[in-house]
Every structure is written in structure tokens, then in C-alpha cells.
């Protein structure tokens, strides 16, 4: 089983790094952004003096809130044309063919038709991505890929997406051309208006020195949802960019290809904002990073 370090997140709408958040739409454990308060019973962020839905709303079969923010499909969109985070889509495997099953419950829901899905892929091994699909004829599109080779082994970071799921998706298949240690960290967003497309991409790669690295300067012309990730051999690195929140950070150990980690973050920036998502790298560890901005006016 992979060692998983999870951070509960929801979409942050940033206007020159002045975030706005929807009441009762962000899952939490103890703290919340801005002046919101974490409801200790419902585990969602609420504004002072307000209440959120009671009962078992947002809880899984055990009565606990899970990291995927159950029921978020009904959460209000943060702004006209904006996108609300629905759930995390993730998995890890020592092997060439990872299947993410969204039909088994436990707080994970099938992806709704029309929703935006963005997947960050990280892998260590000799292979390259063969296909990312939904087992129903729909292929995800590659936005960007970065790769570094060290001692004959590739460390790969890539972002794949579908702007609007053509049908409800209960399965996602991520296949590589050879055996790899792989991790997928992604998300599903429900948008108030169609996402018009991929606006900008960025990438990085190298050998970790303990310093910070960014995934490339991005300056979208219009408001954009930005997703970035850093893949590294072994240890997880930390997110450094103010205004961005974690999608997740996952490490996978064992396997013939060695340990692997993937950390992914998200945020929304206004048009004309110069943004480079920055991560801290680990000394002596090869890394590859990618970023993609999607117009969400």
C-alpha cells in the first residue's frame, strides 16, 4: 500500500492573490482560509454567524468527512463562469497500467457529464504514457510533459485533461509503455460556463539542490484555473506559492523502479497575472514539473 499524505483542498479563486471563497463549500479539519471558521461537526468552512446544512450531509458511510468533499457537486459556483472543486481523483501503482475506479463509493463519486477533469501524472521508470482514457472510448488530451533522465531512469511529470466529460465517468485508465512506479493526482471541477480551453503551459526538470524551483512562468490573458505538479524520485517536496492550495501529495514506495512522489496544487489567477507555481526540491533527487492554465471566464 502506498504511503499517502493528504491535504484537504478546494478551489481558491484568486484576483491578484485576493481569494474569495464560497460559504460551506470548502472541506476542513481544523482551519480555514480568510476569515472562515471550520465547523467542528460538519467539517466545512463557514462564515461567522452562518450555519451549514446539518445531519449527515457531506459524510461518508462511517460518519466521517472524507478528503473528497462529498456532495460538492451541489456546491455553489464561486463566481459567474467560475469553477467549483468537486473531488480529488487519484491513485498510485507499481506497474504500467493504473485503473482509478470511481464507482466503489467510500466518498468517491463518478465524474459527472460536462465536468472539467485535470490529471497530473508522475512516474519513475523507462516508459512513456501510452494512453489516458475512460474505458468508454474517450481519450484525455495531453497538455504538457516534462522528463529528466538520471542513471538511465526517467522521472516524468505530465498533465492530461478533458474540458467537459462527454458522459459520466466511473473509470480512468492510465497506461504506460513499460513498467513504472506511477502516481496520479487530479481533480474534477464543475464550472458555471464552458471552459474555453488550454491557455498556457509551463515545465521544469533537473536535479534537486534543496532550493526552490518553479514550473514555468504563466501569464494567461483571461481568468484561468492553474494546476501544477512536481514529480520527484523518493521524497515529497513542499508547495511555496501563496494563494495556491494542494490537490494532494502522495508518495509510492517499493517496486522495481524505486520510490516516487507527486505533489499537485491548484489556484485561479486573473488575466494578466504573472504566475509561476513554486515547489521546494529535495537535495540529490531528480525532479520534473509541469503546469497548465485553463481559461474559466
C-alpha distance (Angstrom), angle and dihedral (degrees) to the residues before:
residue distance angle dihedral
X1 . . .
X2 3.82 . .
X3 3.75 121.7 .
X4 3.78 102.8 -116.5
X5 3.76 126.8 -162.9
X6 3.76 109.2 -171.8
X7 3.78 133.1 -169.6
X8 3.81 118.8 -167.6
X9 3.76 109.8 -127.9
X10 3.76 143.9 169.7
X11 3.78 132.9 -173.0
X12 3.80 117.7 -69.5
X13 3.78 116.7 -153.8
X14 3.78 107.3 -148.8
X15 3.79 127.0 -166.0
X16 3.78 105.1 -177.2
X17 3.80 84.9 -29.7
X18 3.81 94.8 -51.7
X19 3.81 100.1 124.4
X20 3.80 124.6 -155.1
X21 3.79 120.1 -159.0
X22 3.80 133.9 -164.8
X23 3.79 116.4 -119.0
X24 3.82 113.7 -109.1
X25 3.83 93.3 2.2
X26 3.83 101.7 98.1
X27 3.82 120.1 79.3
X28 3.81 116.1 -137.3
X29 3.78 144.4 172.9
X30 3.82 105.4 -160.3
X31 3.80 110.3 -24.2
X32 3.82 141.0 37.5
X33 3.81 137.6 -160.7
X34 3.80 124.3 -98.8
X35 3.82 112.6 -2.0
X36 3.80 95.3 -35.7
X37 3.81 119.8 126.7
X38 3.80 125.9 -137.4
X39 3.81 109.7 -121.1
X40 3.82 102.6 -133.9
X41 3.82 93.5 -150.7
X42 3.80 103.4 39.2
X43 3.82 95.0 30.0
X44 3.79 95.1 -138.8
X45 3.81 129.7 119.5
X46 3.79 115.0 -105.6
X47 3.79 136.0 177.3
X48 3.79 117.9 -107.1
X49 3.80 111.9 -85.8
X50 3.80 94.8 18.9
X51 3.81 132.8 100.3
X52 3.78 132.8 -145.6
X53 3.80 129.3 -142.1
X54 3.78 111.9 -65.6
X55 3.78 133.7 -151.3
X56 3.76 116.6 56.1
X57 3.80 96.6 -34.1
X58 3.75 111.5 148.0
X59 3.79 94.8 10.0
X60 3.77 129.0 123.0
X61 3.79 127.4 -133.3
X62 3.82 91.6 -78.8
X63 3.79 92.8 54.5
X64 3.81 92.8 -110.2
X65 3.78 127.4 117.2
X66 3.77 110.1 -113.3
X67 3.78 127.5 -148.7
X68 3.79 93.8 -104.5
X69 3.83 95.9 69.8
X70 3.81 97.5 -123.9
X71 3.78 115.5 -136.1
X72 3.79 93.2 21.2
X73 3.81 89.9 132.7
X74 3.80 85.5 81.0
X75 3.80 94.4 48.4
X76 3.80 115.5 115.4
X77 3.78 118.0 -100.6
X78 3.81 109.3 -109.2
X79 3.80 96.3 -127.8
X80 3.80 138.2 -4.9
X81 3.76 105.4 -70.0
X82 3.80 90.8 6.7
X83 3.79 126.7 126.3
X84 3.79 128.9 -119.3
X85 3.79 119.4 -151.7
X86 3.80 112.2 -116.5
X87 3.79 107.8 179.5
X88 3.77 146.8 -33.2
X89 3.80 118.6 -97.8
X90 3.80 111.5 -158.6
X91 3.78 147.2 145.4
X92 3.80 143.0 158.0
X93 3.79 134.4 -152.6
X94 3.78 143.8 167.0
X95 3.78 95.5 -133.0
X96 3.80 144.3 62.6
X97 3.81 100.8 -93.3
X98 3.82 119.8 54.3
X99 3.81 117.7 -175.6
X100 3.81 117.1 -166.4
X101 3.80 108.5 -157.5
X102 3.81 113.0 -156.5
X103 3.81 95.0 174.2
X104 3.80 100.6 75.2
X105 3.80 99.7 82.6
X106 3.78 118.0 -140.0
X107 3.80 90.0 133.5
X108 3.81 95.6 -49.8
X109 3.80 116.7 113.2
X110 3.81 132.6 -164.6
X111 3.80 111.2 -97.6
X112 3.80 110.3 -98.1
X113 3.79 121.2 -120.4
X114 3.80 110.3 -96.3
X115 3.81 96.5 23.1
X116 3.79 124.2 130.4
X117 3.82 114.8 -115.4
X118 3.81 124.0 -168.2
X119 3.81 121.5 -178.2
X120 3.80 127.0 -169.2
X121 3.80 112.6 -155.8
X122 3.81 125.1 -158.7
X123 3.77 125.6 -179.1
X124 3.78 143.6 164.9
X125 3.79 118.0 -155.1
X126 3.80 144.1 66.2
X127 3.79 98.0 -69.1
X128 3.79 138.1 90.6
X129 3.80 130.0 -145.0
X130 3.80 111.4 -76.8
X131 3.82 100.7 -179.8
X132 3.79 143.6 -17.6
X133 3.81 110.2 -161.4
X134 3.79 144.4 142.7
X135 3.85 97.6 -119.7
X136 3.82 86.1 -112.7
X137 3.78 101.2 85.0
X138 3.81 97.5 -85.1
X139 3.81 117.4 123.9
X140 3.81 121.3 -158.9
X141 3.82 116.1 -130.8
X142 3.78 122.0 -120.7
X143 3.81 113.0 -125.0
X144 3.81 99.6 -179.1
X145 3.80 141.8 -20.3
X146 3.80 131.7 -160.1
X147 3.79 125.7 -173.1
X148 3.80 137.4 -179.8
X149 3.82 125.9 -172.3
X150 3.80 121.1 -147.0
X151 3.83 124.7 171.9
X152 3.79 88.7 -10.0
X153 3.81 94.4 -56.1
X154 3.81 124.7 112.3
X155 3.79 123.3 -134.3
X156 3.80 106.4 -162.0
X157 3.80 133.9 -169.7
X158 3.81 120.4 -176.1
X159 3.81 139.6 163.0
X160 3.80 122.4 -144.4
X161 3.80 126.1 -179.4
X162 3.77 149.6 172.3
X163 3.82 116.1 -151.7
X164 3.81 93.9 -151.5
X165 3.78 123.9 7.5
X166 3.83 105.2 -122.1
X167 3.80 91.1 -147.2
X168 3.79 135.8 0.3
X169 3.81 108.9 -67.8
X170 3.80 121.9 -145.2
X171 3.82 97.0 165.0
X172 3.80 135.9 40.5
X173 3.79 120.7 -167.8
X174 3.82 120.5 -158.2
X175 3.82 111.5 -175.4
X176 3.81 129.6 -179.6
X177 3.79 129.3 -161.7
X178 3.82 92.4 -119.5
X179 3.78 141.5 12.8
X180 3.83 112.2 -61.1
X181 3.78 141.0 161.1
X182 3.80 99.9 -117.0
X183 3.80 140.8 -177.2
X184 3.80 129.9 -173.1
X185 3.81 120.3 -161.6
X186 3.79 115.9 175.4
X187 3.74 146.2 130.4
X188 3.78 148.3 -136.1
X189 3.80 121.8 -128.3
X190 3.81 130.3 -169.7
X191 3.80 109.3 -147.2
X192 3.80 128.7 -159.1
X193 3.81 90.7 -140.3
X194 3.80 132.4 20.4
X195 3.80 114.4 -76.9
X196 3.78 103.7 -116.7
X197 3.77 96.9 -147.9
X198 3.77 151.2 -85.9
X199 3.80 108.7 -34.3
X200 3.81 107.8 177.2
X201 3.80 139.8 -3.3
X202 3.79 135.1 -162.6
X203 3.78 137.6 -175.2
X204 3.79 144.7 -174.6
X205 3.82 139.7 179.9
X206 3.76 139.2 172.9
X207 3.79 147.3 109.3
X208 3.81 115.2 -54.4
X209 3.80 118.2 -111.6
X210 3.79 99.0 174.4
X211 3.81 90.2 -98.9
X212 3.80 127.1 111.3
X213 3.77 125.2 -90.0
X214 3.80 130.9 -168.9
X215 3.77 127.9 -144.3
X216 3.80 93.9 -127.0
X217 3.81 134.9 -71.0
X218 3.79 114.0 -72.0
X219 3.81 124.5 -172.2
X220 3.80 109.5 171.6
X221 3.79 116.3 -163.8
X222 3.82 92.2 -134.4
X223 3.80 137.3 23.5
X224 3.79 108.0 -56.1
X225 3.76 141.0 -176.4
X226 3.81 107.1 -129.5
X227 3.80 123.0 -158.1
X228 3.81 120.5 -177.0
X229 3.78 135.3 172.2
X230 3.78 142.3 -176.9
X231 3.81 122.3 -147.4
X232 3.78 118.1 -160.5
X233 3.77 139.1 173.4
X234 3.83 105.8 -108.5
X235 3.80 116.4 -26.9
X236 3.80 126.3 61.3
X237 3.79 117.2 -120.6
X238 3.79 126.0 -144.7
X239 3.82 130.9 -109.8
X240 3.81 113.5 -114.8
X241 3.83 105.6 177.8
X242 3.84 116.9 106.9
X243 3.81 114.5 -130.6
X244 3.80 94.5 27.0
X245 3.80 124.7 104.1
X246 3.77 132.3 -156.9
X247 3.76 121.9 -97.7
X248 3.79 86.6 -168.4
X249 3.78 143.7 -57.3
X250 3.80 116.7 -135.6
X251 3.79 134.0 175.6
X252 3.79 126.9 -162.3
X253 3.80 120.8 -161.9
X254 3.78 134.3 -170.8
X255 3.76 127.5 27.8
X256 3.77 129.3 108.4
X257 3.82 92.5 -76.5
X258 3.81 96.3 55.7
X259 3.79 132.7 -126.1
X260 3.80 121.9 -25.1
X261 3.82 136.8 -175.5
X262 3.79 136.4 -166.9
X263 3.80 127.0 -168.7
X264 3.82 118.8 -175.1
X265 3.80 131.5 -175.0
X266 3.78 138.3 -173.8
X267 3.79 139.7 -158.9
X268 3.79 141.6 148.7
X269 3.81 120.2 -120.9
X270 3.77 130.3 -169.7
X271 3.79 121.5 -114.5
X272 3.79 113.5 -81.6
X273 3.81 93.3 24.1
X274 3.81 113.5 133.3
X275 3.79 106.6 -138.0
X276 3.77 132.2 174.4
X277 3.79 115.2 176.4
X278 3.79 108.3 -136.8
X279 3.80 130.6 -156.1
X280 3.78 132.2 -177.8
X281 3.81 112.4 -116.5
X282 3.79 127.8 -145.8
X283 3.79 120.7 -119.1
X284 3.79 115.1 -99.9
X285 3.80 94.6 4.0
X286 3.83 120.5 120.6
X287 3.80 112.1 -128.7
X288 3.80 140.6 -176.7
X289 3.79 126.0 -166.9
X290 3.79 137.2 -170.0
X291 3.81 137.8 -174.7
X292 3.80 134.5 -171.7
X293 3.81 132.6 -172.9
X294 3.82 121.1 -153.2
X295 3.81 121.0 -164.6
X296 3.83 109.4 -119.6
X297 3.83 104.3 174.3
